[in-house]
């Protein structure tokens, strides 16, 4: 189980690790986005700097801001002490690394704003 933190806007952040192609682990804070139905979204520039392999052609997808094109990458994420090889969406100009609701199929989310408790595991 990993502990997260709330920011001043009440957003949910968790520290996770992104594994570069050379095996280095890059610790990052990722925003849990319940409106995102995938595993992970990251800026294309960051995915390329990690050396992640790009899959197929870009795909058109609908977002809260409208339609956008995303690249698909195969990335490795460390979460709660486990390594996961997952499909990653890469977009341009993404401000945060996003964890999607697919994680909630395998991990339990506990959010208690009043008590300041946020865990995923």
PyMOL commands that set and color helices and strands:
alter all, ss='L'
color gray80, all
select helices_A, chain A and resi 44-49+101-105
alter helices_A, ss='H'
color red, helices_A
select strands_A, chain A and resi 2-6+12-19+25-32+40-43+53-63+66-79+82-91+97-99+109-112+117-120
alter strands_A, ss='S'
color yellow, strands_A
deselect
rebuild
show_as cartoon
